[in-house]
Every structure is written in C-alpha cells, then in structure tokens.
C-alpha cells in the first residue's frame, strides 16, 4: 500500500496517469471491506439472538439464576459464540480502517500531485541561475525592452 502513495517528483506525468487507477483499486477494496463488515454485523446480531434464546430456554446452562433482560444480555456477551463473532467483526473493521486510510492517502496524493504540477509549471524545479547567467538574462531582457521602445517610438503618429 505504501508504494501507492509515494510520489516520484521526477515522473509526475506517470504519477498522474496511475493516480486514477490506484484510487479506483483502493475504493473497490474499501467497498469489499465495508460489505464484509456489514455481513459480520448481521452475523453477530444473529448469534446474539440465538444465544439469547438458548439462555432463556436453559438458564442453568449459562449460570443465570434469574432471567431478566440484563442477565440474558450478560450471558450472551460472555458466550464463546458471541465472543468469536465479535472478534471477527472487530478484525474486519480494523481492515476496513486500514483501507480507508489508503483511500484518504490517495486523495492527499492527488492534492500533492496538483501542487507539484503547479510548482513545475512555475519553474520551481528549474536549475538555479549563476550570477553570470542572471546578469546575461537581465541584459537580454533590457535589450528586448529597449528594442520594443525604439520600435514603438519610430512609428509615425496617426494624427
């Protein structure tokens, strides 16, 4: 997953080409994880109902002396079946959280790629200019400005 969110600033074009596909793959994985969590929640509810029924039918087997809503609820939560289903749900939720973090990171990667593209367009990654080159660039810009001024000043007036 970490390779999906790394950015190579020297290959921004390739990073942009792969971004949509990476986001799509991560979103599909997240959808599958959410589906699994929903299934396991349903399974946990079913286990809870079945164990509660067993407790009410045979309270002595679950060490329940008086059958009340609270005592049945406690017996259900202590049962091995409920604990196994609950653990399975918690693990699926953990996996879903990790995949959600990947989707969020890919969204941040998109924003970073946009910023890097802007910086590249603004010549942020240009090589630094040496003082000699800087002076030559400034002289060339001055010469172009003087030539424009001379060219506009040499035109006859239309009055």
Steps between C-alpha positions, in 0.01 A plus 500: 500500500785740577616481139160630390540825691865578425566779251797511265539872418712411196213303344195718566344407167517129585371566852199683355431218253497242780312708761147427378565127474652487849203691643256268323674188634504637855132600481407149380692352790322736740162402358582131552615569857179693579297211358689254721440717809127519421484122462680444829275748682201305376666175609570646845135606537389151402739336747381737770136410436568125490705504821239716675235244405719217635554691825127550546427133419771361729621768746682246722739411216611865493509551880202735491303482825233753409401559137493876447590711202834596658591148610424361154703780337794428730481126433493565124806725517690238700419217260776360279284529187442872555866564582616323182256690279589830670874440453444424133305826461768704677771357272294583191446855628876532554564391141236745377671780694835423340348505152319826580838646601637398159210669320553815707874492427432466128274804520784691664736368232270650236518837672878471527528413130291807416731718709812344351362551150436865579849539644649334193306735273638795697857373441546404864714208387713713264875495551632788706649786300861597550574872542653514150193342343271721708683811378484379139125433533444846648705665219305305235169604657621863507604483136159359401326779693716764332429349158123505568523862614696596191259313274195669651671841505597474131141459380348809339219664685150444357385862573 
